[in-house]
Amino acid sequence: MEYVYGAMLLHSAGKEVNEANVKEVLTAGGVKFDESRIKALVASLDGVDIEDAIKTAAPVAAAPVAAAPEAGAKEKPKEEEKEEAKSEEEAASGLASLFG
């Protein structure tokens, strides 16, 4: 992704997207780059109208938001909460007997 971002940065700055410029951007960003990947990127962008490609690119879909609980949803009945607390106490007393 760094390679593509470097090319986009060069494009937005009005600079030519070539191997030397991409290397310069990646070096400035502290990225260890692979010469062959840079050559492949520059070759794949040869003859491509980047501005047109950006305009026609499909927008990235946002992650779905978790559904909020329904307004009429009921909370746990108090009896269930008491049963859970009681079973926790029983479990704790059982563990205490192991060390007691």
C-alpha positions, -999 to +999 in steps of 0.1 A: +000+000+000+029+024+007+039+022-030+004+033-041+002+060-015+036+073-026+024+074-062-008+092-051+012+117-031+034+125-060+003+129-083-014+152-059+018+173-056+019+176-094+052+156-096+059+129-122+053+093-109+086+077-118+109+052-101+132+079-087+104+100-072+086+070-057+119+058-041+124+093-027+089+094-012+093+060+003+127+067+017+114+100+033+086+079+049+111+055+063+098+026+042+122-002+031+112-007-005+117-034-031+130-022-064+109-046-084+077-035-068+085+001-076+092-008-112+060-028-114+040+001-100+054+026-123+049+003-153+013-004-143+006+034-140+021+041-174-007+056-196-032+057-167-051+089-160-048+088-122-073+117-117-099+098-138-092+066-119-097+083-086-130+098-097-144+066-110-131+043-082-158+026-062-162+042-028-151+021+002-181+008+021-181+018+058-182-010+084-218-017+095-227-002+129-238-025+156-276-024+161-287-006+192-310-024+216-346-020+209-364+006+229-389-020+242-362-045+251-365-058+286-337-060+310-328-092+329-354-099+355-341-094+391-347-131+398-321-141+372-296-117+386-301-131+421-297-167+408-264-157+391-251-141+423-261-171+444-244-195+420-212-174+421-213-175+459-217-212+459-188-216+435-166-194+457-174-213+488-166-246+469-132-232+460-126-221+496-131-256+508-102-268+486-078-245+504-094-245+538 
